[in-house]
Amino acid sequence: MGILTYTKWRTQVNNNQESMQGYVNYLLNYKYKGETAYERWLSLPGNEAGNVSEFVTYILERQQHVVVQHQLEPHQNAKIMG
């Protein structure tokens, strides 16, 4: 399914009153193939410092790219973290 965007995450049960901090916690704890997305990101060159705001920015930029790509090329299945 992939990482939910903030808007979609807010529509989930119990998330409609959550703040952005709740979404950041969701991103930090999202698991993909046995490890968190954050752990995968940390393993990429240049991310060793573990700056959480850079991780969140990376995810949000990827989501924006996927949305734009999906609008331009609807025949392709764009996946986040996959």
C-alpha positions as CSV (number, residue, x, y, z in Angstrom):
1,M,0.0,0.0,0.0
2,G,2.8,2.4,0.8
3,I,3.1,5.3,3.1
4,L,0.0,7.3,3.5
5,T,0.0,11.0,2.7
6,Y,-0.8,13.3,5.6
7,T,-4.3,13.9,4.1
8,K,-5.1,10.2,3.8
9,W,-3.6,9.5,7.2
10,R,-5.9,12.0,8.8
11,T,-8.9,10.2,7.4
12,Q,-8.0,7.0,9.2
13,V,-9.9,6.2,12.5
14,N,-8.5,8.1,15.5
15,N,-6.2,10.3,13.3
16,N,-8.7,13.1,12.5
17,Q,-7.7,15.0,15.6
18,E,-4.0,14.2,15.4
19,S,-1.4,16.9,14.9
20,M,1.5,16.9,12.4
21,Q,3.6,15.4,15.2
22,G,1.3,12.3,15.2
23,Y,2.0,12.0,11.4
24,V,5.7,12.3,11.9
25,N,5.5,9.5,14.5
26,Y,3.6,7.4,11.9
27,L,6.4,8.1,9.4
28,L,9.1,7.1,11.8
29,N,7.4,3.9,12.7
30,Y,6.2,2.8,9.3
31,K,7.5,-0.6,8.5
32,Y,8.5,-1.9,5.1
33,K,9.9,-5.4,4.7
34,G,10.9,-5.7,8.3
35,E,12.5,-2.4,8.9
36,T,11.1,1.1,9.3
37,A,11.2,3.6,6.5
38,Y,13.4,5.7,8.8
39,E,15.9,2.9,9.1
40,R,16.0,2.5,5.4
41,W,16.5,6.2,4.9
42,L,19.3,6.2,7.5
43,S,21.1,3.6,5.5
44,L,21.3,5.9,2.4
45,P,24.6,7.7,2.0
46,G,24.6,11.2,3.6
47,N,21.8,10.4,6.1
48,E,23.9,9.1,8.9
49,A,23.3,12.1,11.1
50,G,19.7,11.0,11.4
51,N,18.0,14.4,11.0
52,V,14.3,13.7,11.4
53,S,13.2,16.9,9.7
54,E,15.3,15.9,6.6
55,F,13.7,12.4,6.7
56,V,10.2,13.9,6.8
57,T,11.1,16.4,4.0
58,Y,12.4,13.5,1.9
59,I,9.1,11.5,2.4
60,L,6.9,14.5,1.6
61,E,9.0,15.3,-1.5
62,R,8.7,11.7,-2.7
63,Q,4.9,11.8,-2.1
64,Q,4.6,15.0,-4.2
65,H,6.7,13.5,-7.0
66,V,4.5,10.4,-7.0
67,V,1.3,12.4,-7.1
68,V,2.7,14.5,-10.0
69,Q,4.0,11.4,-11.8
70,H,0.7,9.6,-11.4
71,Q,-1.2,12.6,-12.9
72,L,1.2,12.7,-15.8
73,E,1.5,9.0,-16.4
74,P,-1.6,7.3,-15.0
75,H,-0.7,4.0,-16.7
76,Q,2.3,3.6,-14.4
77,N,2.0,2.4,-10.8
78,A,4.2,4.7,-8.8
79,K,5.0,3.3,-5.3
80,I,6.5,5.0,-2.3
81,M,9.2,2.9,-0.6
82,G,8.8,0.1,-3.0
